[in-house]
Amino acid sequence: MVSNSSFSNLTNTFQFSLKLLPYMYSIKKAILWLYLRPVQTAEEEEFTVLEVNCLSTNKSLRTRKVKLERNSEGKGKWITFETTKLIKKRLIAKDENIPMQATANNKYGVNHIVLLSDYHESRGYKPYLEIQMVPNRRKRSKRGVGLQCDATKVENRCCLYPMEVTFADFGWNWIIIPSTYRANYCSGECDIKLLQDYAHTSMVSNLKQNSSQIICCTPTALSSLSLLYFNDDAVIEQRDLPNMIVDSCGCR
């Protein structure tokens, strides 16, 4: 996931919004990306001191000296700052916005960081926050889970099997997070001979033996999946879709 920045009227300041981060996911890594404009003359080819401060904590990230050099393509360079601990702490403190200030002025007072929203380069070179997220471990109840199997286990009884679903395989490229999730599925037989460990199922099976109803291996508990996606107006939204994950299986 990449979080874009917005700008304030203060010099060299910008902020990131964390409002849309899915609550069912945890931050694995967060990296701040800053773009430095290329130098134009030989006199500008020198070390520039790059400073970044988090305004909400009044703490400075690691100051870095960057050597700016001319090149034939006239391209600048991207500089990264590790911000994982900072972002995690701000989330714990329930800060929805992370204001920052950055400077990279040379001895002539020229700011090499692309920050201002009205600058002609800013559309593709504004600061952004790259956030890698992982699903939180979901706690399962020990009661009513039923059998859990995998491809290495031979099991004829009704069982819960893991299954990974990738949204891109369905053409659902509008989903940002997660790109892949474990949906799971149910499979197996519900023959009474195989279900002696399930008293309720055995009883129900006996009652239905003389009827037209068939007992099938089916989900008995499902949970929702939190999504971050683009709506029809290309605006990022968050939504919880119910019954997207199979948590347990049984015969009904």
Helices and strands as residue ranges (DSSP letters): E 2-7, E 13-17, E 25-36, G 42-44, E 47-54, E 59-60, E 64-67, E 77-82, H 84-92, E 97-103, H 122-125, E 128-135, E 159-161, E 164-166, G 167-170, E 175-177, E 180-182, E 185-187, G 192-194, H 199-208, E 217-230, E 236-251
